[in-house]
Amino acid sequence: MTHQILRKKIIINHISASRKPYGYGEAVLKDMLKKYMDVPVSSIAVTEYGGHATDIARSSTAADMIIAVGGDGTIGEVLNGMDVSRQILGVIPYGTGNSLARDTGIRKLTVAMEAVKNCRVRKVDLIKARFRVQNDWHTKYVVATCGIGYTAKVTNIANHCFKKIRPLCYPIASMIGLSRQRKLHAKISVDSCINEKDVEFTMFVVNNTQFAGNFRVFPRAAIDDGEFDITYGSNNFLRQLLFDLSVLTRLYFYAPAKFLKAKSLKIALQKPALLMLDGEIFDNVSEVIFEIQPQMLNLVV
């Protein structure tokens, strides 16, 4: 479906822009976006701190479309500030993992800008994540990836150490994360099942897309099928390494983890752990409830 968009707001992640993944700096990128999308300078904002994209999106009430220029983390921030009931999300992949952009086939800057210009819109699912930190509950919407255990740890390492080496960021962080795994215990309930299941795991991934960062973990996933994909398992160094290589090479020769689809999932952790939501890390999380929100987001593809 094609829309006629009159008002756009472009939000650029300042960290992504400064790293020049396509050979452009912030000034050149802003000028390129301004000319290609025919928007005034006042419609382009650059973030200044973590969470700023959410604040900018929340204040952009006059915009018909909000365009996130960055990676999955930037998209997640914009998503949680915009009004998804009436605003359209555009994506310019300028980050590290770019899971959502990979999933929709938009991998080049020029292709992304052309897609935004043409404004072909597709309704896609979101994941609503409610999680508890100590006694406080929080809610976030996720468009791509959620992770606990190994996945969250790898993302945390990548965020702090290896963002500058984009293509190898997550593979290198994964190698370090392999040696830092620990077993977690939780009670889980899938699709509101009354009977909770005790599970032991080192890795737990809840995904809305085929990709989790550089890794195409769920090749049969669909972003608009009304379900999310789950994989979890308790892996030692070798098992996790083989699984990572299996996915990274897309040969899928080794799958020690369990795979399933669901519309809702509750995880009650025995001990608090890291939670990753679209690249953002939350510490000391003891309980998470995931619920699919079918075709809630209007996304440019």
TAVENSUL-V418241 format. One record per residue. RES is the residue in one small letter. PSI is psi in degrees with one decimal (* if undefined). Layout:
res:RES psi:PSI
res:RES psi:PSI
//
This chain:
res:m psi:133.1
res:t psi:135.8
res:h psi:150.4
res:q psi:112.5
res:i psi:128.3
res:l psi:-37.7
res:r psi:122.8
res:k psi:148.2
res:k psi:124.2
res:i psi:125.6
res:i psi:117.2
res:i psi:129.3
res:n psi:118.7
res:h psi:-30.7
res:i psi:-44.4
res:s psi:-43.2
res:a psi:-36.7
res:s psi:-18.3
res:r psi:-7.3
res:k psi:55.4
res:p psi:-22.7
res:y psi:10.1
res:g psi:9.2
res:y psi:145.0
res:g psi:-177.1
res:e psi:-45.3
res:a psi:-45.3
res:v psi:-41.1
res:l psi:-45.4
res:k psi:-43.0
res:d psi:-40.3
res:m psi:-46.3
res:l psi:-41.2
res:k psi:-46.8
res:k psi:-44.7
res:y psi:-36.6
res:m psi:-0.9
res:d psi:55.8
res:v psi:150.5
res:p psi:159.9
res:v psi:-32.6
res:s psi:-17.0
res:s psi:-0.6
res:i psi:123.7
res:a psi:142.6
res:v psi:130.3
res:t psi:154.2
res:e psi:-12.4
res:y psi:165.4
res:g psi:130.0
res:g psi:-7.1
res:h psi:-33.7
res:a psi:-36.3
res:t psi:-44.3
res:d psi:-42.6
res:i psi:-45.9
res:a psi:-41.1
res:r psi:-32.8
res:s psi:-6.4
res:s psi:56.0
res:t psi:-20.6
res:a psi:-11.4
res:a psi:141.1
res:d psi:-33.3
res:m psi:136.5
res:i psi:126.9
res:i psi:119.1
res:a psi:121.6
res:v psi:101.4
res:g psi:-156.2
res:g psi:-161.3
res:d psi:-34.3
res:g psi:-42.9
res:t psi:-43.4
res:i psi:-43.4
res:g psi:-41.5
res:e psi:-46.6
res:v psi:-45.2
res:l psi:-40.6
res:n psi:4.2
res:g psi:-19.5
res:m psi:165.4
res:d psi:95.9
res:v psi:-13.7
res:s psi:-20.5
res:r psi:-18.5
res:q psi:147.9
res:i psi:141.6
res:l psi:125.4
res:g psi:149.5
res:v psi:125.9
res:i psi:105.2
res:p psi:112.5
res:y psi:29.8
res:g psi:-150.5
res:t psi:-58.0
res:g psi:-45.2
res:n psi:46.8
res:s psi:-47.2
res:l psi:-44.2
res:a psi:-40.9
res:r psi:-41.5
res:d psi:-33.8
res:t psi:3.8
res:g psi:14.0
res:i psi:98.5
res:r psi:-15.5
res:k psi:148.9
res:l psi:-44.8
res:t psi:-38.4
res:v psi:-41.3
res:a psi:-43.9
res:m psi:-37.2
res:e psi:-39.4
res:a psi:-42.7
res:v psi:-40.3
res:k psi:-42.3
res:n psi:-25.7
res:c psi:54.8
res:r psi:121.5
res:v psi:138.7
res:r psi:135.6
res:k psi:126.5
res:v psi:161.7
res:d psi:156.4
res:l psi:159.6
res:i psi:125.1
res:k psi:120.6
res:a psi:118.6
res:r psi:126.5
res:f psi:152.1
res:r psi:127.3
res:v psi:110.2
res:q psi:-115.8
res:n psi:4.5
res:d psi:135.5
res:w psi:141.2
res:h psi:154.9
res:t psi:132.1
res:k psi:147.8
res:y psi:138.6
res:v psi:136.3
res:v psi:-19.6
res:a psi:-77.9
res:t psi:138.6
res:c psi:143.4
res:g psi:148.1
res:i psi:146.1
res:g psi:-130.8
res:y psi:-45.3
res:t psi:-44.8
res:a psi:-38.4
res:k psi:-43.6
res:v psi:-44.4
res:t psi:-41.1
res:n psi:-43.3
res:i psi:-45.3
res:a psi:-42.8
res:n psi:-35.6
res:h psi:-23.0
res:c psi:-32.5
res:f psi:18.4
res:k psi:-26.1
res:k psi:-21.0
res:i psi:68.8
res:r psi:-54.7
res:p psi:-30.3
res:l psi:3.7
res:c psi:-57.4
res:y psi:-38.7
res:p psi:-42.2
res:i psi:-43.3
res:a psi:-34.6
res:s psi:-40.2
res:m psi:-39.9
res:i psi:-42.1
res:g psi:-28.3
res:l psi:-36.8
res:s psi:-3.5
res:r psi:17.9
res:q psi:149.0
res:r psi:149.5
res:k psi:136.7
res:l psi:151.0
res:h psi:139.8
res:a psi:161.1
res:k psi:130.3
res:i psi:150.1
res:s psi:121.8
res:v psi:131.8
res:d psi:46.6
res:s psi:25.8
res:c psi:133.2
res:i psi:-37.9
res:n psi:112.4
res:e psi:149.9
res:k psi:131.0
res:d psi:127.4
res:v psi:149.8
res:e psi:132.4
res:f psi:157.8
res:t psi:-20.6
res:m psi:133.5
res:f psi:119.2
res:v psi:130.9
res:v psi:119.9
res:n psi:144.1
res:n psi:-15.6
res:t psi:175.1
res:q psi:-31.8
res:f psi:144.6
res:a psi:95.0
res:g psi:-129.6
res:n psi:-9.7
res:f psi:122.3
res:r psi:79.2
res:v psi:-33.9
res:f psi:78.3
res:p psi:-18.5
res:r psi:7.1
res:a psi:150.8
res:a psi:136.0
res:i psi:-1.7
res:d psi:27.8
res:d psi:2.8
res:g psi:14.9
res:e psi:157.1
res:f psi:161.4
res:d psi:143.0
res:i psi:139.9
res:t psi:141.0
res:y psi:156.3
res:g psi:163.5
res:s psi:102.5
res:n psi:140.9
res:n psi:-175.3
res:f psi:-50.3
res:l psi:-44.6
res:r psi:-42.5
res:q psi:-38.7
res:l psi:-45.8
res:l psi:-39.1
res:f psi:-44.4
res:d psi:-46.0
res:l psi:-37.2
res:s psi:-42.0
res:v psi:-43.6
res:l psi:-37.7
res:t psi:-11.6
res:r psi:27.8
res:l psi:-22.3
res:y psi:48.9
res:f psi:-6.6
res:y psi:123.0
res:a psi:82.8
res:p psi:-13.4
res:a psi:162.2
res:k psi:143.1
res:f psi:136.6
res:l psi:166.8
res:k psi:151.0
res:a psi:165.2
res:k psi:-22.1
res:s psi:154.6
res:l psi:131.8
res:k psi:130.8
res:i psi:118.6
res:a psi:107.1
res:l psi:142.0
res:q psi:-40.0
res:k psi:144.5
res:p psi:148.6
res:a psi:175.4
res:l psi:142.8
res:l psi:133.1
res:m psi:127.8
res:l psi:109.0
res:d psi:47.3
res:g psi:-11.1
res:e psi:136.4
res:i psi:133.6
res:f psi:132.1
res:d psi:160.6
res:n psi:40.2
res:v psi:129.3
res:s psi:-17.6
res:e psi:140.7
res:v psi:138.9
res:i psi:119.0
res:f psi:135.1
res:e psi:132.5
res:i psi:141.6
res:q psi:91.6
res:p psi:128.7
res:q psi:47.2
res:m psi:-23.8
res:l psi:135.7
res:n psi:112.5
res:l psi:134.2
res:v psi:129.9
res:v psi:*
//
